Amino acid sequence: MKGRSSIQVIARAASVLRALEGESDGLSLSQIAQRVSLARSTVQRIVDALSEEHFLIAASPTTGVRLGPALIRLAASARVDFDQITRPLLAELSQKVGETVDLSVLKGTGAVFTDQVQGAHRLRAVSAVGETFPLHCSANGKALLSILDEQKLEKLLRGPLPRLTANTIIQRADLMKAIESVRRGGVAYDLEEHTEGICAVGTAFLDPIGRAVAVSIPVPTTRFRNKRLKALLTDEILRTRTLMLEALGAPVSQLRAPIV
């Protein structure tokens, strides 16, 4: 019973921290309580405890709190550990399928590539680390969209969907159907929707700190047409996703949990 209570406290503290993500001006206790569906008195106790550890600081001299400097140090350390965990798994996946493998994260309205292992083929698809791909027409982007809650989806898909190729999905209803398909199967496909001559397969998950992360494999269309290769890519990318979740200590049950 005591262990379950401790877990609940940690979960509530995490929900408070996530509620403040992206809120540079901070939030009041009442605003936080509303977002995390907890009593204001409970939020007050959690905020006081987090403030003592400098995970939260006052947003202004009079009201509200925001994320504190202690989280910056933890995030920097976590980033190093994350790369050390994911890089070998990316390399293993690339070796098994013989193709380039990319890692990206959701940032703003796009998918930003953060790591890459290049494939062995002379003809291969390569994107630059640091490059941003649109979400609606890339395998990693659609995979990332599939793990967002409806509120965030609505926010990201408010504007028009630009056409990059003849295959780009530009109708919101069609994109939502594609996202539902990804949610059911765990894998997204880019069938020359972003770049002519390049297809891709992608999957996404939430890391232990709540970031939306995607693994994707871009492949020249000439090879992607091979049904046996496409099946191999799908199987291996799902396997790698599970291995990453396990290595990061994130329960597989959190795989499709919405970001809140």
TORMAR-557913 format. One line per field, with one value per residue: residue number from 1; y, z, x of N, C-alpha, C in turn; residue in three letters. Coordinates in nm, 3 decimals. Example, Ala and Ser with C-alpha at 12.3 -4.5 7.8 and 13.67 -1.06 7.14 Angstrom:
2
num	(1, 2)
n_y	(-0.569, -0.225)
n_z	(0.780, 0.708)
n_x	(1.319, 1.285)
ca_y	(-0.450, -0.106)
ca_z	(0.780, 0.714)
ca_x	(1.230, 1.367)
c_y	(-0.330, 0.003)
c_z	(0.780, 0.787)
c_x	(1.320, 1.290)
residu	(ALA, SER)
This chain:
260
num	(1, 2, 3, 4, 5, 6, 7, 8, 9, 10, 11, 12, 13, 14, 15, 16, 17, 18, 19, 20, 21, 22, 23, 24, 25, 26, 27, 28, 29, 30, 31, 32, 33, 34, 35, 36, 37, 38, 39, 40, 41, 42, 43, 44, 45, 46, 47, 48, 49, 50, 51, 52, 53, 54, 55, 56, 57, 58, 59, 60, 61, 62, 63, 64, 65, 66, 67, 68, 69, 70, 71, 72, 73, 74, 75, 76, 77, 78, 79, 80, 81, 82, 83, 84, 85, 86, 87, 88, 89, 90, 91, 92, 93, 94, 95, 96, 97, 98, 99, 100, 101, 102, 103, 104, 105, 106, 107, 108, 109, 110, 111, 112, 113, 114, 115, 116, 117, 118, 119, 120, 121, 122, 123, 124, 125, 126, 127, 128, 129, 130, 131, 132, 133, 134, 135, 136, 137, 138, 139, 140, 141, 142, 143, 144, 145, 146, 147, 148, 149, 150, 151, 152, 153, 154, 155, 156, 157, 158, 159, 160, 161, 162, 163, 164, 165, 166, 167, 168, 169, 170, 171, 172, 173, 174, 175, 176, 177, 178, 179, 180, 181, 182, 183, 184, 185, 186, 187, 188, 189, 190, 191, 192, 193, 194, 195, 196, 197, 198, 199, 200, 201, 202, 203, 204, 205, 206, 207, 208, 209, 210, 211, 212, 213, 214, 215, 216, 217, 218, 219, 220, 221, 222, 223, 224, 225, 226, 227, 228, 229, 230, 231, 232, 233, 234, 235, 236, 237, 238, 239, 240, 241, 242, 243, 244, 245, 246, 247, 248, 249, 250, 251, 252, 253, 254, 255, 256, 257, 258, 259, 260)
n_y	(-0.120, 0.121, 0.145, 0.178, 0.423, 0.589, 0.574, 0.697, 0.959, 1.033, 1.015, 1.216, 1.442, 1.439, 1.492, 1.755, 1.884, 1.836, 1.979, 2.234, 2.250, 2.428, 2.658, 2.947, 3.176, 3.077, 2.921, 2.962, 2.822, 2.740, 2.716, 2.509, 2.304, 2.269, 2.173, 1.930, 1.796, 1.784, 1.852, 2.190, 2.220, 1.986, 2.023, 2.245, 2.134, 1.961, 2.142, 2.296, 2.104, 2.043, 2.290, 2.326, 2.162, 2.299, 2.238, 2.374, 2.723, 3.057, 3.227, 3.494, 3.781, 3.782, 3.585, 3.247, 2.970, 2.832, 2.607, 2.503, 2.567, 2.331, 2.128, 2.167, 2.078, 1.808, 1.738, 1.773, 1.572, 1.350, 1.360, 1.287, 1.023, 0.917, 0.925, 0.749, 0.513, 0.480, 0.499, 0.257, 0.079, 0.192, 0.157, -0.121, -0.181, -0.059, -0.217, -0.464, -0.424, -0.300, -0.037, 0.327, 0.471, 0.680, 0.906, 1.106, 1.395, 1.542, 1.878, 2.187, 2.249, 2.047, 1.756, 1.698, 1.592, 1.411, 1.220, 0.980, 0.683, 0.579, 0.385, 0.081, 0.061, 0.176, 0.346, 0.536, 0.678, 0.986, 1.216, 1.532, 1.566, 1.767, 1.878, 1.966, 1.801, 1.820, 1.726, 1.604, 1.464, 1.282, 0.978, 0.958, 1.188, 1.141, 0.922, 1.040, 1.217, 1.031, 0.958, 1.167, 1.353, 1.446, 1.720, 1.835, 1.744, 1.883, 2.143, 2.132, 2.074, 2.278, 2.462, 2.483, 2.189, 2.161, 2.077, 1.863, 1.668, 1.477, 1.278, 1.367, 1.393, 1.610, 1.666, 1.706, 1.511, 1.277, 1.256, 1.216, 0.962, 0.817, 0.855, 0.719, 0.462, 0.426, 0.432, 0.194, -0.003, 0.074, 0.162, 0.396, 0.502, 0.654, 0.719, 0.823, 1.079, 1.295, 1.330, 1.277, 0.959, 0.858, 0.652, 0.565, 0.415, 0.445, 0.479, 0.565, 0.681, 0.758, 0.890, 0.833, 1.089, 1.204, 1.305, 1.311, 1.074, 0.954, 0.681, 0.619, 0.482, 0.565, 0.486, 0.427, 0.437, 0.236, 0.013, -0.011, -0.107, -0.377, -0.634, -0.813, -0.682, -0.455, -0.575, -0.673, -0.432, -0.321, -0.512, -0.510, -0.243, -0.213, -0.397, -0.274, -0.042, -0.149, -0.253, -0.015, 0.115, -0.062, -0.050, 0.214, 0.212, 0.261, 0.165, -0.061, -0.035, 0.234, 0.316, 0.412, 0.612, 0.928, 1.252, 1.468)
n_z	(0.000, 0.082, -0.109, -0.343, -0.290, -0.289, -0.556, -0.673, -0.581, -0.713, -0.978, -0.979, -0.929, -1.160, -1.348, -1.283, -1.349, -1.626, -1.701, -1.688, -1.892, -2.160, -2.079, -2.046, -1.904, -1.680, -1.455, -1.256, -0.932, -0.938, -1.212, -1.275, -1.117, -1.247, -1.495, -1.436, -1.302, -1.018, -0.667, -0.548, -0.309, -0.299, -0.520, -0.428, -0.220, -0.370, -0.541, -0.353, -0.256, -0.490, -0.544, -0.335, -0.416, -0.631, -0.873, -0.953, -0.985, -0.877, -1.095, -1.108, -0.890, -0.748, -0.821, -0.937, -1.084, -1.250, -1.457, -1.312, -1.267, -1.191, -1.344, -1.591, -1.562, -1.512, -1.751, -1.937, -1.857, -1.895, -2.170, -2.267, -2.169, -2.303, -2.574, -2.561, -2.511, -2.726, -2.964, -3.018, -3.071, -3.294, -3.475, -3.482, -3.596, -3.848, -3.954, -3.971, -4.159, -4.364, -4.440, -4.418, -4.098, -3.902, -3.623, -3.464, -3.314, -3.186, -3.240, -3.198, -3.482, -3.637, -3.729, -3.599, -3.697, -3.500, -3.480, -3.674, -3.859, -4.126, -4.414, -4.579, -4.854, -5.181, -5.320, -5.137, -4.899, -4.740, -4.480, -4.329, -3.999, -3.770, -3.955, -4.038, -4.082, -4.229, -4.057, -4.170, -4.402, -4.384, -4.278, -4.014, -3.912, -3.931, -3.765, -3.521, -3.492, -3.443, -3.176, -3.029, -2.828, -2.892, -2.865, -2.904, -3.159, -3.302, -3.270, -3.409, -3.666, -3.772, -3.982, -4.349, -4.538, -4.683, -5.023, -5.127, -5.305, -5.575, -5.436, -5.180, -4.887, -4.858, -4.761, -4.464, -4.355, -4.483, -4.384, -4.113, -4.125, -4.201, -3.974, -3.781, -3.876, -3.829, -3.551, -3.498, -3.604, -3.533, -3.704, -3.948, -4.290, -4.557, -4.870, -5.108, -5.041, -4.927, -5.066, -5.403, -5.526, -5.288, -5.024, -4.696, -4.368, -4.043, -3.682, -3.353, -3.012, -2.659, -2.463, -2.135, -2.017, -2.136, -2.396, -2.744, -2.961, -3.263, -3.476, -3.792, -4.126, -4.418, -4.764, -5.096, -5.354, -5.548, -5.417, -5.207, -5.313, -5.307, -5.163, -4.967, -4.847, -4.746, -4.554, -4.382, -4.294, -4.154, -3.949, -3.813, -3.731, -3.550, -3.360, -3.276, -3.161, -2.934, -2.800, -2.745, -2.573, -2.358, -2.285, -2.208, -1.987, -1.999, -1.970, -2.199, -2.220, -2.222, -2.473, -2.667, -2.524, -2.476, -2.508, -2.242)
n_x	(0.083, 0.193, 0.393, 0.242, 0.122, 0.347, 0.423, 0.205, 0.237, 0.473, 0.385, 0.193, 0.351, 0.505, 0.306, 0.243, 0.483, 0.486, 0.262, 0.357, 0.531, 0.666, 0.545, 0.651, 0.593, 0.488, 0.242, -0.051, -0.140, -0.406, -0.452, -0.277, -0.388, -0.631, -0.549, -0.424, -0.616, -0.640, -0.684, -0.654, -0.515, -0.364, -0.200, -0.062, 0.098, 0.260, 0.390, 0.529, 0.712, 0.856, 0.963, 1.142, 1.348, 1.436, 1.321, 1.105, 1.039, 0.954, 0.735, 0.688, 0.726, 0.488, 0.292, 0.226, 0.418, 0.707, 0.904, 1.213, 1.575, 1.708, 1.606, 1.721, 1.983, 1.934, 1.809, 2.015, 2.190, 2.026, 1.994, 2.247, 2.261, 2.039, 2.117, 2.333, 2.202, 2.021, 2.170, 2.333, 2.121, 2.002, 2.212, 2.224, 1.975, 2.005, 2.210, 2.081, 1.875, 2.003, 1.975, 1.955, 1.900, 1.703, 1.671, 1.434, 1.273, 0.972, 0.929, 0.805, 0.623, 0.719, 0.922, 1.229, 1.544, 1.767, 1.963, 2.152, 2.214, 2.391, 2.301, 2.421, 2.408, 2.504, 2.334, 2.140, 1.908, 1.945, 1.917, 1.991, 2.122, 1.954, 1.789, 1.452, 1.148, 0.821, 0.517, 0.289, 0.348, 0.553, 0.711, 0.813, 0.696, 0.414, 0.401, 0.469, 0.253, 0.056, 0.075, -0.012, -0.247, -0.593, -0.628, -0.373, -0.326, -0.522, -0.427, -0.182, -0.262, -0.409, -0.372, -0.338, -0.238, 0.058, 0.141, 0.391, 0.467, 0.315, 0.191, 0.142, -0.052, -0.315, -0.560, -0.735, -0.911, -0.830, -0.572, -0.623, -0.739, -0.514, -0.355, -0.506, -0.476, -0.203, -0.205, -0.336, -0.165, 0.092, 0.289, 0.402, 0.381, 0.558, 0.488, 0.641, 0.558, 0.680, 0.922, 0.995, 1.074, 1.164, 1.072, 0.944, 0.947, 0.812, 0.804, 0.683, 0.724, 0.681, 0.934, 1.088, 1.070, 0.861, 0.893, 0.815, 0.929, 1.071, 1.152, 1.283, 1.302, 1.430, 1.399, 1.510, 1.267, 1.276, 1.380, 1.204, 0.973, 0.994, 0.828, 0.909, 1.124, 0.992, 0.827, 1.024, 1.142, 0.925, 0.878, 1.126, 1.158, 0.953, 1.035, 1.271, 1.168, 1.039, 1.263, 1.400, 1.221, 1.222, 1.495, 1.512, 1.361, 1.094, 0.760, 0.609, 0.341, 0.296, 0.327, 0.135, 0.026, -0.132, 0.022, 0.028)
ca_y	(0.000, 0.235, 0.157, 0.233, 0.564, 0.659, 0.582, 0.798, 1.090, 1.060, 1.038, 1.349, 1.542, 1.439, 1.558, 1.898, 1.930, 1.835, 2.088, 2.359, 2.244, 2.528, 2.777, 3.032, 3.275, 3.005, 2.903, 2.974, 2.693, 2.705, 2.671, 2.376, 2.211, 2.242, 2.093, 1.794, 1.739, 1.759, 1.960, 2.296, 2.194, 1.882, 2.088, 2.331, 2.050, 1.912, 2.258, 2.330, 2.004, 2.059, 2.418, 2.306, 2.098, 2.389, 2.192, 2.484, 2.854, 3.155, 3.287, 3.638, 3.807, 3.777, 3.469, 3.147, 2.902, 2.778, 2.508, 2.561, 2.537, 2.195, 2.043, 2.183, 1.987, 1.671, 1.717, 1.758, 1.439, 1.253, 1.362, 1.206, 0.884, 0.878, 0.898, 0.629, 0.398, 0.464, 0.488, 0.118, 0.015, 0.244, 0.092, -0.261, -0.181, -0.028, -0.333, -0.573, -0.396, -0.248, 0.096, 0.439, 0.479, 0.815, 0.933, 1.244, 1.432, 1.644, 2.010, 2.284, 2.190, 1.956, 1.648, 1.738, 1.478, 1.428, 1.121, 0.903, 0.582, 0.564, 0.249, 0.027, 0.067, 0.292, 0.433, 0.538, 0.803, 1.047, 1.351, 1.590, 1.585, 1.906, 1.913, 1.952, 1.752, 1.842, 1.609, 1.541, 1.393, 1.203, 0.861, 0.993, 1.289, 1.079, 0.839, 1.131, 1.263, 0.922, 0.942, 1.290, 1.357, 1.518, 1.864, 1.871, 1.721, 1.996, 2.260, 2.116, 2.055, 2.385, 2.527, 2.398, 2.089, 2.190, 1.966, 1.856, 1.582, 1.438, 1.183, 1.428, 1.405, 1.752, 1.677, 1.670, 1.386, 1.168, 1.246, 1.156, 0.818, 0.762, 0.855, 0.610, 0.339, 0.418, 0.398, 0.052, -0.090, 0.119, 0.198, 0.492, 0.492, 0.769, 0.663, 0.937, 1.193, 1.407, 1.344, 1.179, 0.861, 0.812, 0.607, 0.547, 0.356, 0.510, 0.449, 0.665, 0.647, 0.859, 0.849, 0.845, 1.226, 1.253, 1.355, 1.227, 1.034, 0.868, 0.610, 0.603, 0.422, 0.608, 0.389, 0.459, 0.369, 0.116, -0.100, -0.020, -0.183, -0.518, -0.665, -0.881, -0.579, -0.372, -0.653, -0.675, -0.299, -0.305, -0.600, -0.471, -0.113, -0.237, -0.464, -0.174, 0.045, -0.220, -0.259, 0.118, 0.139, -0.144, 0.002, 0.344, 0.193, 0.305, 0.051, -0.069, 0.009, 0.379, 0.339, 0.496, 0.706, 1.065, 1.348, 1.562)
ca_z	(0.000, 0.089, -0.238, -0.440, -0.257, -0.334, -0.702, -0.705, -0.555, -0.822, -1.098, -0.968, -0.945, -1.303, -1.421, -1.258, -1.430, -1.768, -1.722, -1.699, -2.009, -2.261, -2.018, -2.001, -1.808, -1.563, -1.432, -1.116, -0.873, -0.986, -1.351, -1.272, -1.061, -1.350, -1.602, -1.392, -1.236, -0.877, -0.578, -0.537, -0.190, -0.337, -0.608, -0.343, -0.153, -0.471, -0.586, -0.244, -0.253, -0.610, -0.532, -0.243, -0.493, -0.744, -0.997, -0.987, -0.927, -0.892, -1.228, -1.085, -0.746, -0.683, -0.847, -1.038, -1.084, -1.379, -1.444, -1.252, -1.324, -1.163, -1.454, -1.702, -1.537, -1.531, -1.894, -2.004, -1.824, -1.960, -2.315, -2.288, -2.145, -2.409, -2.694, -2.538, -2.516, -2.855, -3.077, -3.055, -3.126, -3.431, -3.554, -3.499, -3.691, -3.980, -4.000, -4.003, -4.279, -4.466, -4.482, -4.327, -3.988, -3.843, -3.498, -3.464, -3.203, -3.215, -3.193, -3.265, -3.579, -3.726, -3.676, -3.613, -3.692, -3.396, -3.496, -3.797, -3.896, -4.270, -4.465, -4.649, -4.998, -5.250, -5.339, -5.010, -4.863, -4.626, -4.439, -4.238, -3.858, -3.751, -4.053, -3.991, -4.180, -4.191, -3.993, -4.243, -4.524, -4.359, -4.194, -3.874, -3.874, -3.909, -3.646, -3.406, -3.479, -3.395, -3.030, -2.966, -2.796, -2.992, -2.850, -2.970, -3.303, -3.353, -3.273, -3.511, -3.799, -3.798, -4.111, -4.468, -4.549, -4.810, -5.113, -5.165, -5.423, -5.621, -5.340, -5.048, -4.834, -4.830, -4.699, -4.322, -4.330, -4.530, -4.291, -3.990, -4.152, -4.199, -3.835, -3.714, -3.921, -3.755, -3.412, -3.491, -3.638, -3.473, -3.807, -4.050, -4.416, -4.647, -5.005, -5.193, -5.003, -4.895, -5.172, -5.511, -5.532, -5.153, -4.934, -4.560, -4.264, -3.916, -3.562, -3.251, -2.873, -2.560, -2.377, -1.993, -1.975, -2.208, -2.530, -2.856, -3.035, -3.377, -3.551, -3.930, -4.222, -4.556, -4.861, -5.236, -5.394, -5.627, -5.325, -5.118, -5.382, -5.274, -5.051, -4.862, -4.776, -4.670, -4.436, -4.292, -4.233, -4.058, -3.834, -3.739, -3.667, -3.432, -3.263, -3.222, -3.072, -2.808, -2.735, -2.693, -2.457, -2.247, -2.244, -2.144, -1.864, -2.018, -1.994, -2.334, -2.211, -2.243, -2.612, -2.737, -2.430, -2.527, -2.436, -2.172)
ca_x	(0.000, 0.283, 0.460, 0.147, 0.106, 0.467, 0.416, 0.105, 0.297, 0.566, 0.306, 0.131, 0.458, 0.539, 0.198, 0.258, 0.596, 0.447, 0.166, 0.432, 0.619, 0.635, 0.481, 0.762, 0.540, 0.440, 0.098, -0.094, -0.178, -0.540, -0.439, -0.215, -0.486, -0.731, -0.488, -0.389, -0.735, -0.612, -0.727, -0.554, -0.432, -0.269, -0.102, 0.021, 0.198, 0.354, 0.469, 0.621, 0.819, 0.939, 1.034, 1.254, 1.455, 1.462, 1.259, 1.015, 1.073, 0.847, 0.728, 0.691, 0.732, 0.357, 0.206, 0.261, 0.547, 0.751, 1.009, 1.332, 1.706, 1.754, 1.563, 1.816, 2.096, 1.886, 1.782, 2.143, 2.240, 1.936, 2.020, 2.366, 2.222, 1.946, 2.196, 2.413, 2.112, 1.955, 2.264, 2.362, 2.002, 1.989, 2.315, 2.184, 1.865, 2.061, 2.285, 1.988, 1.796, 2.092, 1.931, 1.975, 1.803, 1.701, 1.600, 1.386, 1.185, 0.873, 0.969, 0.719, 0.531, 0.791, 1.004, 1.369, 1.635, 1.868, 2.071, 2.137, 2.313, 2.375, 2.294, 2.538, 2.390, 2.561, 2.219, 2.070, 1.842, 2.011, 1.876, 2.090, 2.087, 1.917, 1.688, 1.314, 1.051, 0.680, 0.457, 0.179, 0.388, 0.673, 0.681, 0.837, 0.597, 0.283, 0.413, 0.463, 0.114, -0.030, 0.080, -0.059, -0.389, -0.671, -0.608, -0.247, -0.345, -0.600, -0.339, -0.079, -0.318, -0.506, -0.349, -0.339, -0.133, 0.127, 0.171, 0.532, 0.472, 0.182, 0.135, 0.124, -0.189, -0.342, -0.692, -0.728, -0.984, -0.743, -0.460, -0.673, -0.751, -0.379, -0.311, -0.577, -0.411, -0.077, -0.239, -0.373, -0.053, 0.218, 0.386, 0.359, 0.452, 0.568, 0.495, 0.681, 0.474, 0.768, 1.022, 0.980, 1.182, 1.198, 0.966, 0.997, 0.864, 0.845, 0.727, 0.709, 0.692, 0.715, 1.044, 1.049, 1.041, 0.745, 0.920, 0.772, 1.048, 1.040, 1.256, 1.235, 1.395, 1.402, 1.449, 1.477, 1.143, 1.306, 1.397, 1.088, 0.868, 1.013, 0.738, 0.983, 1.200, 0.897, 0.787, 1.139, 1.153, 0.815, 0.902, 1.246, 1.143, 0.869, 1.121, 1.363, 1.089, 1.022, 1.394, 1.431, 1.135, 1.272, 1.626, 1.491, 1.284, 0.956, 0.672, 0.555, 0.202, 0.291, 0.359, 0.039, -0.035, -0.128, 0.105, -0.059)
c_y	(0.125, 0.257, 0.219, 0.381, 0.645, 0.677, 0.689, 0.939, 1.128, 1.092, 1.176, 1.460, 1.553, 1.512, 1.710, 1.956, 1.937, 1.947, 2.221, 2.362, 2.346, 2.653, 2.868, 3.137, 3.210, 2.993, 2.922, 2.835, 2.647, 2.653, 2.531, 2.272, 2.172, 2.150, 1.949, 1.725, 1.696, 1.877, 2.063, 2.273, 2.086, 1.939, 2.176, 2.251, 2.001, 2.025, 2.298, 2.234, 2.019, 2.189, 2.406, 2.243, 2.179, 2.334, 2.293, 2.611, 2.948, 3.217, 3.438, 3.660, 3.784, 3.647, 3.373, 3.086, 2.857, 2.678, 2.574, 2.510, 2.394, 2.099, 2.052, 2.088, 1.842, 1.640, 1.697, 1.619, 1.332, 1.246, 1.276, 1.058, 0.833, 0.841, 0.770, 0.503, 0.373, 0.441, 0.343, 0.046, 0.065, 0.174, -0.054, -0.273, -0.156, -0.147, -0.445, -0.550, -0.341, -0.108, 0.202, 0.440, 0.616, 0.816, 1.079, 1.267, 1.538, 1.776, 2.114, 2.214, 2.093, 1.846, 1.681, 1.615, 1.505, 1.329, 1.040, 0.801, 0.553, 0.418, 0.211, 0.039, 0.191, 0.395, 0.429, 0.676, 0.859, 1.187, 1.402, 1.598, 1.735, 1.954, 1.886, 1.907, 1.788, 1.713, 1.533, 1.454, 1.314, 1.087, 0.892, 1.094, 1.230, 0.987, 0.925, 1.182, 1.157, 0.904, 1.069, 1.280, 1.449, 1.669, 1.910, 1.848, 1.839, 2.120, 2.251, 2.112, 2.162, 2.442, 2.431, 2.301, 2.108, 2.064, 1.971, 1.768, 1.550, 1.346, 1.242, 1.434, 1.551, 1.774, 1.626, 1.536, 1.266, 1.147, 1.180, 1.005, 0.750, 0.753, 0.742, 0.476, 0.317, 0.377, 0.250, -0.038, -0.051, 0.167, 0.295, 0.473, 0.625, 0.710, 0.775, 1.060, 1.317, 1.436, 1.237, 1.087, 0.805, 0.772, 0.587, 0.477, 0.419, 0.464, 0.549, 0.616, 0.765, 0.808, 0.873, 0.987, 1.289, 1.311, 1.256, 1.202, 0.940, 0.804, 0.590, 0.547, 0.470, 0.514, 0.438, 0.374, 0.239, -0.006, -0.119, -0.099, -0.333, -0.551, -0.730, -0.781, -0.493, -0.444, -0.658, -0.542, -0.280, -0.387, -0.549, -0.335, -0.124, -0.305, -0.363, -0.078, -0.021, -0.226, -0.123, 0.148, 0.062, -0.089, 0.134, 0.333, 0.243, 0.185, 0.053, -0.023, 0.158, 0.415, 0.435, 0.593, 0.847, 1.152, 1.450, 1.665)
c_z	(0.000, -0.043, -0.343, -0.416, -0.305, -0.485, -0.745, -0.686, -0.669, -0.950, -1.096, -0.986, -1.092, -1.384, -1.402, -1.343, -1.578, -1.798, -1.745, -1.820, -2.114, -2.208, -1.960, -1.900, -1.683, -1.557, -1.285, -1.063, -0.923, -1.129, -1.358, -1.224, -1.166, -1.458, -1.561, -1.316, -1.092, -0.794, -0.566, -0.419, -0.220, -0.425, -0.528, -0.276, -0.251, -0.516, -0.479, -0.240, -0.372, -0.605, -0.439, -0.313, -0.616, -0.878, -1.045, -0.921, -0.950, -1.031, -1.220, -0.934, -0.674, -0.704, -0.948, -1.022, -1.226, -1.353, -1.399, -1.310, -1.298, -1.276, -1.574, -1.685, -1.559, -1.679, -1.971, -1.980, -1.893, -2.108, -2.347, -2.274, -2.256, -2.535, -2.679, -2.547, -2.657, -2.970, -3.114, -3.117, -3.268, -3.523, -3.583, -3.602, -3.833, -4.038, -4.044, -4.134, -4.394, -4.514, -4.377, -4.221, -3.923, -3.710, -3.502, -3.345, -3.251, -3.156, -3.270, -3.355, -3.674, -3.652, -3.705, -3.598, -3.592, -3.407, -3.622, -3.809, -4.044, -4.312, -4.547, -4.801, -5.058, -5.279, -5.211, -4.985, -4.736, -4.603, -4.336, -4.096, -3.835, -3.848, -3.997, -4.105, -4.135, -4.141, -4.082, -4.359, -4.507, -4.266, -4.047, -3.825, -3.844, -3.787, -3.520, -3.384, -3.416, -3.244, -2.956, -2.931, -2.895, -2.985, -2.920, -3.120, -3.367, -3.368, -3.387, -3.653, -3.835, -3.940, -4.228, -4.468, -4.684, -4.892, -5.154, -5.288, -5.465, -5.522, -5.202, -5.009, -4.797, -4.770, -4.556, -4.293, -4.371, -4.435, -4.160, -4.006, -4.145, -4.056, -3.756, -3.751, -3.848, -3.611, -3.397, -3.510, -3.580, -3.573, -3.907, -4.175, -4.490, -4.786, -5.105, -5.166, -4.971, -5.008, -5.277, -5.514, -5.397, -5.079, -4.795, -4.473, -4.132, -3.803, -3.455, -3.113, -2.785, -2.477, -2.230, -1.945, -2.059, -2.345, -2.635, -2.947, -3.148, -3.433, -3.691, -4.019, -4.362, -4.655, -5.003, -5.282, -5.469, -5.537, -5.238, -5.182, -5.354, -5.148, -4.935, -4.779, -4.690, -4.543, -4.334, -4.220, -4.124, -3.932, -3.748, -3.671, -3.544, -3.322, -3.197, -3.128, -2.935, -2.731, -2.674, -2.568, -2.335, -2.194, -2.170, -2.015, -1.875, -2.045, -2.135, -2.334, -2.235, -2.390, -2.683, -2.643, -2.484, -2.444, -2.371, -2.099)
c_x	(0.086, 0.352, 0.370, 0.127, 0.225, 0.467, 0.316, 0.159, 0.391, 0.489, 0.241, 0.234, 0.497, 0.433, 0.204, 0.370, 0.558, 0.348, 0.237, 0.525, 0.573, 0.569, 0.589, 0.719, 0.485, 0.288, 0.069, -0.128, -0.314, -0.535, -0.379, -0.316, -0.590, -0.673, -0.460, -0.502, -0.706, -0.663, -0.615, -0.461, -0.326, -0.160, -0.008, 0.131, 0.304, 0.447, 0.570, 0.740, 0.913, 1.020, 1.155, 1.374, 1.494, 1.415, 1.156, 1.065, 0.955, 0.852, 0.734, 0.697, 0.599, 0.280, 0.267, 0.398, 0.580, 0.863, 1.139, 1.463, 1.756, 1.716, 1.657, 1.933, 2.054, 1.864, 1.912, 2.201, 2.157, 1.962, 2.142, 2.331, 2.132, 2.023, 2.279, 2.329, 2.061, 2.052, 2.297, 2.243, 1.973, 2.088, 2.279, 2.072, 1.916, 2.135, 2.191, 1.914, 1.879, 2.059, 1.966, 1.864, 1.816, 1.628, 1.557, 1.294, 1.087, 0.920, 0.888, 0.620, 0.600, 0.864, 1.150, 1.458, 1.747, 1.984, 2.044, 2.249, 2.291, 2.381, 2.415, 2.528, 2.456, 2.452, 2.137, 2.010, 1.905, 1.955, 1.976, 2.036, 2.063, 1.811, 1.549, 1.224, 0.910, 0.618, 0.360, 0.222, 0.517, 0.637, 0.702, 0.735, 0.461, 0.286, 0.404, 0.321, 0.025, -0.027, 0.041, -0.206, -0.460, -0.651, -0.481, -0.255, -0.417, -0.511, -0.238, -0.135, -0.421, -0.493, -0.358, -0.221, -0.063, 0.154, 0.317, 0.553, 0.329, 0.113, 0.108, -0.024, -0.213, -0.481, -0.685, -0.796, -0.899, -0.626, -0.505, -0.694, -0.615, -0.327, -0.377, -0.516, -0.279, -0.102, -0.272, -0.251, 0.081, 0.321, 0.323, 0.442, 0.449, 0.590, 0.518, 0.595, 0.557, 0.867, 1.000, 1.101, 1.224, 1.071, 1.027, 0.896, 0.906, 0.756, 0.765, 0.670, 0.725, 0.831, 1.005, 1.020, 0.931, 0.769, 0.869, 0.892, 1.007, 1.166, 1.201, 1.345, 1.356, 1.469, 1.416, 1.357, 1.170, 1.324, 1.272, 0.975, 0.878, 0.931, 0.811, 1.063, 1.107, 0.852, 0.899, 1.155, 1.048, 0.841, 1.018, 1.232, 1.053, 0.949, 1.215, 1.292, 1.073, 1.154, 1.431, 1.348, 1.185, 1.404, 1.613, 1.411, 1.142, 0.869, 0.615, 0.410, 0.188, 0.307, 0.265, -0.031, -0.026, -0.036, 0.012, 0.024)
residu	(MET, LYS, GLY, ARG, SER, SER, ILE, GLN, VAL, ILE, ALA, ARG, ALA, ALA, SER, VAL, LEU, ARG, ALA, LEU, GLU, GLY, GLU, SER, ASP, GLY, LEU, SER, LEU, SER, GLN, ILE, ALA, GLN, ARG, VAL, SER, LEU, ALA, ARG, SER, THR, VAL, GLN, ARG, ILE, VAL, ASP, ALA, LEU, SER, GLU, GLU, HIS, PHE, LEU, ILE, ALA, ALA, SER, PRO, THR, THR, GLY, VAL, ARG, LEU, GLY, PRO, ALA, LEU, ILE, ARG, LEU, ALA, ALA, SER, ALA, ARG, VAL, ASP, PHE, ASP, GLN, ILE, THR, ARG, PRO, LEU, LEU, ALA, GLU, LEU, SER, GLN, LYS, VAL, GLY, GLU, THR, VAL, ASP, LEU, SER, VAL, LEU, LYS, GLY, THR, GLY, ALA, VAL, PHE, THR, ASP, GLN, VAL, GLN, GLY, ALA, HIS, ARG, LEU, ARG, ALA, VAL, SER, ALA, VAL, GLY, GLU, THR, PHE, PRO, LEU, HIS, CYS, SER, ALA, ASN, GLY, LYS, ALA, LEU, LEU, SER, ILE, LEU, ASP, GLU, GLN, LYS, LEU, GLU, LYS, LEU, LEU, ARG, GLY, PRO, LEU, PRO, ARG, LEU, THR, ALA, ASN, THR, ILE, ILE, GLN, ARG, ALA, ASP, LEU, MET, LYS, ALA, ILE, GLU, SER, VAL, ARG, ARG, GLY, GLY, VAL, ALA, TYR, ASP, LEU, GLU, GLU, HIS, THR, GLU, GLY, ILE, CYS, ALA, VAL, GLY, THR, ALA, PHE, LEU, ASP, PRO, ILE, GLY, ARG, ALA, VAL, ALA, VAL, SER, ILE, PRO, VAL, PRO, THR, THR, ARG, PHE, ARG, ASN, LYS, ARG, LEU, LYS, ALA, LEU, LEU, THR, ASP, GLU, ILE, LEU, ARG, THR, ARG, THR, LEU, MET, LEU, GLU, ALA, LEU, GLY, ALA, PRO, VAL, SER, GLN, LEU, ARG, ALA, PRO, ILE, VAL)
